[in-house]
């Protein structure tokens, strides 16, 4: 197993541990908010609470070696935006189960666990590639800029009025 594959596997395991902890925060938030705002609003709110805590732990533990090239608020927003696919998979599964059986409404933790499993793979890959990626996905080439030197030859195909004058035989411009 290559070092890159090993690192990815370790990140995935850590991401899974954080996800299990997130399921705990998600469930706690749903059960706490449900009597106050109802099951639907509690379920949606709980996702953002759990996702925010998961982002912080993933930032500090799972992807610690990736570096934090973004301000923490920007990275948190990128995490929430990037994991929106996982949100729709997760909460789509949860709400589908709520509507399929009264057991899931009575015991939301069952639906929340299924939803967490549904969105986990998408969230891991998106988080790894777009949120916590230490290297840009496409390498950028940089040019070397040299100061102007009047005695230095200038390429014929360079686009500049100065080039035309410097390279013309008569130098009359």
C-alpha positions as CSV (number, residue, x, y, z in Angstrom):
1,X,0.0,0.0,0.0
2,X,1.5,3.4,-1.0
3,X,1.9,6.2,1.5
4,X,-0.8,8.1,-0.3
5,X,-3.3,5.3,-0.1
6,X,-2.4,4.6,3.5
7,X,-2.9,8.3,4.4
8,X,-6.3,8.3,2.5
9,X,-7.4,5.2,4.4
10,X,-6.4,6.7,7.8
11,X,-8.3,9.9,6.9
12,X,-11.3,7.9,5.9
13,X,-11.3,6.0,9.3
14,X,-10.9,9.3,11.2
15,X,-13.7,10.8,9.1
16,X,-15.9,7.8,10.0
17,X,-15.1,8.3,13.7
18,X,-16.0,11.9,13.5
19,X,-19.2,10.9,11.6
20,X,-20.2,8.6,14.4
21,X,-19.6,11.4,16.9
22,X,-21.7,13.6,14.6
23,X,-24.5,11.1,14.6
24,X,-24.5,11.5,18.4
25,X,-24.6,15.3,18.2
26,X,-27.2,15.1,15.4
27,X,-29.4,12.7,17.5
28,X,-29.0,14.8,20.6
29,X,-30.0,18.0,18.8
30,X,-33.1,16.3,17.2
31,X,-34.3,15.0,20.5
32,X,-33.6,18.3,22.2
33,X,-35.2,20.5,19.6
34,X,-38.1,18.2,18.6
35,X,-40.5,19.2,21.5
36,X,-39.8,22.9,20.8
37,X,-39.9,23.2,17.0
38,X,-41.2,19.9,15.7
39,X,-39.5,17.0,14.0
40,X,-38.9,18.6,10.6
41,X,-37.3,21.8,11.8
42,X,-35.4,19.9,14.5
43,X,-34.0,17.5,11.8
44,X,-32.9,20.2,9.5
45,X,-31.4,22.4,12.3
46,X,-29.6,19.4,13.9
47,X,-27.8,18.7,10.6
48,X,-26.2,22.1,10.6
49,X,-25.3,21.8,14.3
50,X,-23.7,18.4,13.7
51,X,-22.0,19.4,10.5
52,X,-20.4,22.4,12.1
53,X,-19.0,20.4,15.0
54,X,-17.8,17.7,12.5
55,X,-16.1,20.4,10.4
56,X,-14.2,21.6,13.4
57,X,-13.0,18.2,14.5
58,X,-12.1,17.2,10.9
59,X,-10.2,20.4,10.6
60,X,-8.3,19.8,13.9
61,X,-7.8,16.0,13.6
62,X,-8.7,14.2,10.4
63,X,-7.2,16.7,7.9
64,X,-4.7,18.4,10.3
65,X,-1.8,17.6,7.9
66,X,-3.6,19.1,4.9
67,X,-3.0,22.5,6.3
68,X,-5.6,25.3,6.6
69,X,-5.0,27.6,3.6
70,X,-8.4,29.3,4.1
71,X,-9.7,31.4,6.9
72,X,-11.7,29.2,9.3
73,X,-15.0,30.9,8.5
74,X,-14.4,30.5,4.7
75,X,-13.4,26.9,5.2
76,X,-16.5,26.3,7.4
77,X,-18.7,27.8,4.6
78,X,-16.9,25.7,2.0
79,X,-17.5,22.6,4.1
80,X,-21.2,23.3,4.4
81,X,-21.5,24.2,0.7
82,X,-19.3,21.3,-0.5
83,X,-21.2,18.8,1.6
84,X,-24.6,20.0,0.4
85,X,-24.8,16.9,-1.8
86,X,-24.3,14.8,1.4
87,X,-26.9,17.0,3.1
88,X,-29.5,16.1,0.4
89,X,-28.5,12.4,0.4
90,X,-28.6,12.3,4.2
91,X,-31.7,14.3,4.9
92,X,-33.5,12.8,1.8
93,X,-33.0,9.4,3.3
94,X,-34.1,10.6,6.8
95,X,-37.3,12.2,5.6
96,X,-38.1,9.3,3.3
97,X,-37.8,6.9,6.2
98,X,-40.0,9.2,8.4
99,X,-42.7,9.0,5.7
100,X,-42.3,5.2,5.1
101,X,-42.8,4.0,8.7
102,X,-44.0,5.5,12.0
103,X,-41.2,3.5,13.7
104,X,-38.7,6.0,12.2
105,X,-40.7,9.0,13.5
106,X,-41.0,7.4,16.9
107,X,-37.2,6.6,16.9
108,X,-35.5,9.2,14.7
109,X,-32.1,7.9,15.6
110,X,-32.7,4.9,13.3
111,X,-33.4,7.3,10.3
112,X,-30.5,9.6,11.3
113,X,-28.1,6.6,11.3
114,X,-29.3,5.5,7.8
115,X,-29.0,9.1,6.6
116,X,-25.4,9.5,8.0
117,X,-24.3,6.3,6.2
118,X,-26.0,7.5,2.9
119,X,-24.1,10.8,2.8
120,X,-20.8,9.7,4.3
121,X,-18.9,8.7,1.1
122,X,-19.9,11.9,-0.8
123,X,-19.0,14.1,2.1
124,X,-15.6,12.4,2.6
125,X,-14.5,12.8,-1.0
126,X,-15.9,16.4,-1.3
127,X,-14.2,17.3,2.0
128,X,-10.9,15.8,1.0
129,X,-10.8,17.3,-2.5
130,X,-12.5,20.7,-2.1
131,X,-12.4,21.7,1.6
132,X,-9.2,20.3,3.2
133,X,-7.0,20.0,0.1
134,X,-3.6,21.4,0.8
135,X,-2.6,21.4,-2.9
136,X,-4.6,22.9,-5.7
137,X,-6.2,20.4,-8.0
138,X,-4.6,21.9,-11.1
139,X,-1.0,23.0,-10.9
140,X,-0.4,26.5,-12.1
141,X,2.6,27.5,-14.2
142,X,4.3,30.7,-13.3
143,X,6.4,32.9,-15.5
144,X,9.6,34.6,-14.6
145,X,9.5,38.3,-14.9
146,X,12.8,40.0,-15.7
147,X,13.3,43.8,-15.4
148,X,13.7,45.7,-18.7
149,X,17.3,45.9,-19.9
150,X,17.9,48.1,-23.0
151,X,20.8,45.9,-24.2
152,X,19.0,42.6,-23.9
153,X,17.5,41.1,-27.1
154,X,13.8,40.9,-27.2
155,X,11.9,38.1,-28.9
156,X,10.5,39.0,-32.4
157,X,7.0,37.6,-31.5
158,X,6.7,39.6,-28.3
159,X,3.8,42.0,-28.5
160,X,5.0,45.5,-27.6
161,X,5.6,48.8,-29.2
162,X,9.0,48.9,-27.6
163,X,9.8,45.5,-29.1
164,X,9.1,46.8,-32.6
165,X,11.5,49.7,-32.1
166,X,14.2,47.6,-30.5
167,X,14.1,44.9,-33.2
168,X,13.6,47.0,-36.3
169,X,16.7,47.4,-38.5
170,X,16.4,51.2,-38.8
171,X,15.5,51.8,-35.1
172,X,13.3,54.7,-36.2
173,X,10.2,53.3,-34.7
